[in-house]
Each structure stands twice: as structure tokens, then as C-alpha cells.
Amino acid sequence: MKISKKTFGILSHGKKVHLYTLKAGDLSLSIATLGAAWTSLKVPSAKQRTDDILLGYSSFDGYAQNGCFCGTLGRFASRISKGSFSLQGKEYALCKNDGEHSLDGGRLGFSRQIWKAEAYEERDGVFVRFELKSPDGDEGYPGTVKAAVSYGLTKSNELVADYQARVDASCPLNITNRAFFNLAGEGRGINILSTELKLNSSHYIDTDAARIPSGKLKPVENTPFDFRKPRLIGKNLEALEKASIDSYDHCFVIEGESGDLKPFAEVFEPSSGRSIRAFTTHPVVHVCSFNVRTPVRGKIGSLYGKHDGLCLQTQHFPDSPNRPEFPSAVFGSERDYHEKSVFAFAW
């Protein structure tokens, strides 16, 4: 096992950003202190080839602009409708950075800030603990949040994400990570349409055209959202397009008790033989099929097009502060935030 640290770049206001690289088992993971963002994940294949399986940028400048690859999201991942919510009789106005709505914590959410970081080693793996303090009133949210996120690799070829936070006043929290996988290897020119996906989910969250939940959970049975058995993403997308929906950008409710570490997804890519078995304590997974309108410049000259990546973003229910029918994501002095996700790789 090995841990290394280097200077990644310097922002325009002079603050330095570092890049940590962790090596354990057969995996190598790089994470930047800017946004606590995963920048690289190198994994072997059945063809004795090691590839970076994360979409991303070839230089620091791309991450500084933070376009498509967001890193660690907070205070509240996903959307809050109308950029506001009411809590304990008080109305809170948030930054509207997605039309009329607030997205992923607002204009300066957790993914756009520099986190304090400290690397450490345990018996089974290597990790980096990231810490961030969000003051009362930050982006319109109440209470002071002290967030701590640990990312690491184990000798068993697992990527572990552990999210913790304390807030001194009642506040909605939904902290997670956004990263796009391509198990064929980024830049190999193979999209995710031939990738198999299995989700332990019998319902998805109904939304409008702006991705705001209606409050209803719809059954996946006999729909293109049914991944209860392994299915080619491309085959289900063909059926989805007949309903005038051209991509996945939807939340699926995970079977099992919230708070328990439970299996929620399996992914298999045939050309490389790589697979993921994924587990989480979160109640929902947001599945996104990299829905860009124009190609995005990626690593080492790569151009990423539509459906070139798959995001499995574990989280709490979107817009839950405005949806009393959804499980509460309000935390405070009597309820700390603690969620965990594990991605186990094989080839």
C-alpha cells in the first residue's frame, strides 16, 4: 500500500490545491483537495491492461472550472425546487443556480471549495480524510456544518466512501460524490451502451421536465427503468427514447432499510471484463448516463460524447425538504449525518 501527495495547481486567488494518490490491492485512486474530487481510478482488466476508468480532465484547469465532474456535493446534492424550503416555521431562500431551482448546494457548494486533507493507513487499506466547515447562512442554509469525508482503497480492491457531518441547527443535508465511470477505460472510444447494469430497485422517483420530483414513486416493472435483472443500458435506452426521454438522469429507490449497508448495483463491461458490485447506506441512487449535448474535452486528448460515462450517485431523496411524503433528510444537534458507500471491483 502506498500514499503520495503533490501540488496539483494554484487557483487564481493564490490558494494551492493538492492531489493525493492512493494505491492498494491492484487499484490506484487520485483525489484533489479542490472539491474532494476523484480525478483518476486505475483498474486492471481481464486482458492484462490497466486503464483509468473515470471520466475527467487532462489538467488542473479543467477541474478548477468544474464543468461536468463535480466531486463531493453538499450541502444538499441534487435539486431543491424554487430554491427555497420551510423548516420549523421559517422560510429559507437558497442560491438559484439551475433556473428557478437550487442544485448541488448552490453557486459555491462543497464541490467548489478546498477541503483540508490528511492521509492515513489502516490495516486493510489507505485513505484520505477531507474536512470542510460551512458557516451558518452559507448559500442560505441554516446552522454551521462540520463535514468530514473519507475516501480510500482496500487490499480487497474496494473503493470506500464514508460521509459524516455535524450541524448545530436543524438543516437539510445530502452529501455524496459525483463521478462518471467507464469500465472499458476512459478514452477507449467505447460508450456505456454495451454495459450491463443491475439495480436493486423496484421504484423510481417521478419528476417533471426540470427534474423536480412530483412526490410520486413509480414502479419500474414493464418500463425502461427496470434493471432488477442485468440489462444492457443501450437496450433499455432504446425503449426509453420511444417515450421521448433520451437519457437516464433519474433517482431509483434502493431496496432495504435506510442506514444499512446493502447491495444496490452491479455493473459489467464485456470488452474489459471489469465489474462493480456496489453497496450503500443511502436510500436512493441517482443514475446518470452522461447526458452532454456537445462533446467534452477529457483526458489526454479524449473527447467524451453522450453516454460515455455512468454515474451511480448514492444520496437522500431529492427535494425532500419540500416533500413531506419523502423520508426526512434534516439533521441537527440530535441527529448526525453518516452514510457510507462501497464499490468493489473485479475483472
C-alpha positions in Angstrom: 0.0 0.0 0.0 1.2 3.5 -0.8 0.2 7.1 -0.3 1.7 10.1 -2.2 0.9 13.8 -2.3 1.8 16.5 -4.8 0.8 20.1 -5.8 -2.0 19.8 -8.3 -2.3 23.5 -9.1 -2.9 27.1 -7.8 -6.2 28.9 -8.0 -6.5 32.5 -9.2 -6.7 33.8 -5.6 -3.4 32.0 -4.8 -4.7 29.0 -2.8 -2.8 25.8 -3.5 -4.6 22.6 -4.4 -3.1 19.2 -3.7 -3.5 15.8 -5.3 -3.4 12.6 -3.2 -2.8 9.2 -4.9 -3.6 6.0 -3.0 -2.5 2.6 -4.1 -3.8 -0.7 -2.5 -4.5 -4.1 -4.0 -4.4 -3.6 -7.7 -6.2 -0.2 -7.7 -4.9 3.4 -7.8 -7.1 6.4 -6.9 -6.3 10.1 -7.1 -8.3 12.7 -5.3 -7.9 16.5 -5.3 -8.4 18.8 -2.3 -10.5 21.0 -4.6 -14.0 19.7 -4.2 -12.6 16.4 -2.7 -13.0 15.2 -6.3 -11.9 11.8 -7.7 -9.7 12.6 -10.6 -8.4 9.1 -11.6 -9.1 5.5 -10.8 -6.8 2.9 -12.4 -8.1 -0.7 -12.6 -6.7 -3.8 -14.3 -8.7 -5.8 -16.9 -9.2 -9.3 -17.9 -6.9 -8.5 -20.9 -4.0 -7.7 -18.5 -4.4 -4.0 -19.3 -4.7 -1.2 -16.7 -7.0 1.7 -17.6 -8.2 4.9 -15.9 -12.0 4.2 -15.6 -13.0 7.7 -14.5 -14.0 10.5 -17.0 -12.2 13.7 -16.2 -9.9 16.4 -17.4 -6.3 16.2 -18.5 -5.1 19.3 -16.5 -5.8 21.2 -13.3 -7.5 24.0 -15.2 -10.4 21.7 -16.1 -11.1 20.8 -12.5 -10.8 24.5 -11.5 -13.6 25.3 -13.9 -15.5 22.3 -12.6 -17.8 21.7 -15.5 -19.0 18.1 -15.7 -17.1 16.3 -13.0 -18.3 17.7 -9.7 -16.6 15.9 -6.9 -18.1 15.9 -3.4 -21.5 17.5 -3.3 -23.2 19.5 -0.5 -24.8 20.9 1.5 -27.6 19.3 -0.5 -26.9 17.2 -3.6 -29.5 17.3 -6.4 -32.2 19.9 -6.7 -34.3 21.9 -4.2 -37.3 23.2 -6.0 -37.8 27.0 -6.3 -34.5 27.5 -4.4 -36.3 27.5 -1.0 -37.7 25.4 1.8 -39.5 25.9 5.1 -38.2 24.4 8.3 -39.7 24.8 11.8 -41.9 27.7 10.6 -39.1 29.7 8.9 -38.6 30.1 5.2 -35.0 29.7 3.8 -34.0 31.2 0.4 -31.1 29.5 -1.4 -29.0 30.3 -4.3 -30.8 29.6 -7.6 -28.1 28.2 -9.8 -30.3 25.9 -12.0 -33.0 28.2 -13.4 -35.5 28.6 -10.7 -34.0 25.9 -8.6 -31.0 25.2 -6.3 -28.7 22.5 -7.5 -26.0 20.6 -5.6 -25.6 23.1 -2.8 -25.7 26.3 -4.8 -23.2 28.5 -6.6 -20.3 27.7 -4.2 -21.3 24.3 -3.0 -18.9 21.8 -1.4 -17.6 20.7 -4.8 -16.1 24.2 -5.5 -14.2 24.6 -2.2 -10.8 23.5 -1.0 -11.0 20.8 1.7 -8.4 20.2 4.4 -6.9 16.8 3.9 -4.9 14.2 5.9 -3.9 10.8 4.6 -3.7 7.7 6.8 -3.2 4.0 6.6 -5.2 1.2 8.3 -4.6 -2.5 8.3 -6.8 -3.1 5.3 -6.3 0.0 3.2 -5.2 3.6 2.6 -7.4 6.6 3.0 -7.6 10.4 2.8 -9.9 12.2 5.3 -11.2 15.5 4.0 -12.7 18.2 6.3 -14.7 21.3 5.5 -16.6 23.9 7.6 -19.7 25.5 6.2 -20.7 28.5 8.3 -24.3 29.4 9.3 -26.0 31.1 6.4 -23.7 29.5 3.8 -25.6 29.6 0.5 -28.8 30.4 2.5 -28.7 27.2 4.7 -29.1 27.4 8.5 -26.5 26.2 11.0 -22.8 25.6 11.0 -21.8 22.3 9.3 -18.6 20.4 10.1 -18.3 17.9 7.3 -15.7 15.0 7.1 -15.4 12.7 4.1 -13.0 9.7 3.9 -12.2 8.1 0.6 -9.9 5.1 0.3 -8.9 1.8 -1.2 -8.7 -1.5 0.5 -6.5 -4.5 -0.2 -9.6 -6.3 -1.5 -9.9 -3.9 -4.4 -12.7 -1.8 -2.9 -13.2 1.9 -3.1 -14.8 3.1 0.2 -16.6 6.4 0.7 -17.6 7.5 4.2 -19.6 10.7 4.7 -20.0 12.3 8.1 -21.3 15.7 9.2 -22.4 17.6 12.3 -24.6 20.6 12.2 -25.5 22.8 15.2 -29.0 23.6 14.0 -31.7 21.7 12.1 -30.7 21.7 8.4 -31.3 19.5 5.3 -28.1 17.6 4.4 -27.4 15.4 1.4 -23.7 14.8 1.0 -22.3 12.5 -1.7 -19.8 12.1 -4.6 -20.4 12.5 -8.3 -18.1 10.6 -10.6 -18.6 9.1 -14.0 -17.3 5.5 -14.6 -16.5 3.9 -17.9 -15.4 0.4 -17.2 -14.0 0.0 -20.7 -11.4 2.7 -19.9 -11.8 6.4 -20.5 -10.7 7.4 -24.0 -11.0 3.9 -25.4 -13.9 5.1 -27.6 -16.4 2.6 -26.1 -19.5 4.1 -24.6 -21.7 2.5 -21.9 -24.5 1.3 -24.2 -23.0 -2.2 -24.2 -22.5 -2.2 -20.4 -24.8 -4.4 -18.3 -26.5 -2.8 -15.3 -28.4 -4.3 -12.4 -30.2 -2.2 -9.8 -31.9 -3.4 -6.6 -34.8 -1.1 -7.1 -38.5 -1.7 -7.8 -39.4 2.0 -7.9 -38.0 5.3 -9.4 -38.9 8.9 -8.5 -41.2 10.6 -10.9 -40.0 14.1 -12.0 -41.0 16.9 -14.3 -39.0 18.2 -17.2 -36.8 20.3 -14.8 -36.0 17.1 -12.8 -38.1 18.2 -9.9 -39.9 15.3 -8.1 -43.7 15.1 -8.2 -43.7 13.3 -4.9 -44.7 10.0 -6.6 -42.8 6.8 -6.7 -43.4 4.8 -9.9 -42.9 1.0 -10.3 -40.2 0.0 -12.7 -42.0 -3.1 -13.9 -42.6 -3.2 -17.6 -40.7 0.1 -18.1 -37.2 1.1 -19.4 -36.4 1.8 -15.8 -36.4 -1.9 -14.9 -32.9 -3.1 -14.1 -33.8 -5.6 -11.5 -32.1 -8.2 -13.7 -28.9 -7.4 -15.6 -29.8 -5.5 -18.8 -27.8 -3.7 -21.4 -28.0 0.1 -20.8 -28.3 0.7 -24.5 -31.2 -1.7 -24.9 -33.2 0.0 -22.2 -32.3 3.4 -23.6 -33.9 2.4 -26.9 -37.1 1.8 -25.1 -36.7 5.0 -23.1 -36.3 7.1 -26.3 -39.7 5.9 -27.5 -41.1 7.8 -24.6 -39.2 10.9 -25.8 -36.6 10.6 -23.0 -33.1 10.5 -24.4 -31.0 9.6 -21.4 -31.0 8.4 -17.8 -31.0 11.2 -15.2 -33.2 9.6 -12.6 -33.3 8.5 -9.0 -34.0 4.9 -8.0 -35.2 3.9 -4.6 -32.9 1.2 -3.2 -34.4 -1.9 -1.6 -33.7 -2.4 2.0 -33.5 -0.4 5.2 -32.0 3.0 5.0 -28.9 3.1 7.2 -27.9 -0.5 6.5 -25.0 -1.2 4.1 -26.9 -3.0 1.4 -26.2 -4.0 -2.3 -27.7 -1.6 -4.8 -26.0 -2.1 -8.1 -23.9 -4.5 -10.3 -22.1 -3.3 -13.4 -20.4 -5.4 -16.0 -18.4 -4.2 -19.1 -17.8 -7.1 -21.6 -14.8 -5.8 -23.6 -12.6 -5.4 -20.5 -14.2 -8.0 -18.2 -14.4 -5.3 -15.4 -17.3 -5.3 -13.0 -18.5 -3.4 -10.0 -20.6 -4.6 -7.1 -21.8 -1.6 -5.2 -23.2 -1.2 -1.6 -24.6 1.8 0.3 -26.4 3.0 3.4 -28.1 5.8 1.3 -31.8 5.2 0.4 -31.5 6.4 -3.2 -29.2 6.2 -6.2 -29.2 8.8 -8.9 -28.3 7.1 -12.2 -26.9 9.4 -15.0 -25.7 8.4 -18.4 -23.5 11.4 -19.1 -26.1 13.5 -20.9 -24.0 16.1 -22.7 -25.3 18.0 -25.7 -21.8 18.7 -27.2 -18.6 16.7 -26.7 -16.5 17.4 -23.7 -12.7 17.6 -23.9 -11.4 14.9 -21.5 -8.0 13.3 -20.6 -5.0 13.1 -22.9 -7.0 14.4 -25.9 -10.1 12.3 -25.4 -13.5 13.7 -26.4 -16.4 12.5 -24.3 -19.8 12.2 -26.0 -23.2 11.4 -24.9 -23.5 8.1 -22.9 -19.7 7.8 -22.5 -20.0 7.5 -18.7 -22.2 6.1 -16.0 -22.8 7.9 -12.6 -24.1 5.9 -9.6 -24.6 8.8 -7.2 -25.9 7.5 -3.8 -27.9 10.0 -1.8 -31.0 11.0 0.1 -34.3 11.8 -1.7 -34.1 14.9 -4.0 -36.1 17.9 -2.9 -37.0 16.1 0.3 -37.1 19.5 2.3 -40.2 20.3 0.2 -41.7 16.8 0.0 -43.1 15.6 3.4 -44.0 12.3 1.8 -40.3 11.6 1.3 -38.1 10.4 4.2 -36.6 13.4 6.1 -33.0 14.5 5.3 -33.0 17.1 8.1 -30.1 16.7 10.5 -29.2 18.7 13.6 -27.9 18.6 17.2 -29.7 15.3 17.9 -29.0 13.6 14.5 -25.6 13.5 12.9 -25.1 12.7 9.2 -23.3 9.4 8.5 -23.5 7.5 5.2 -21.2 5.0 3.5 -20.8 3.6 0.0 -18.5 0.8 -1.2 -17.6 -0.1 -4.8 -16.0 -3.5 -5.2 -14.1 -4.1 -8.4 -13.3 -7.3 -10.2 -12.0 -8.3 -13.7 
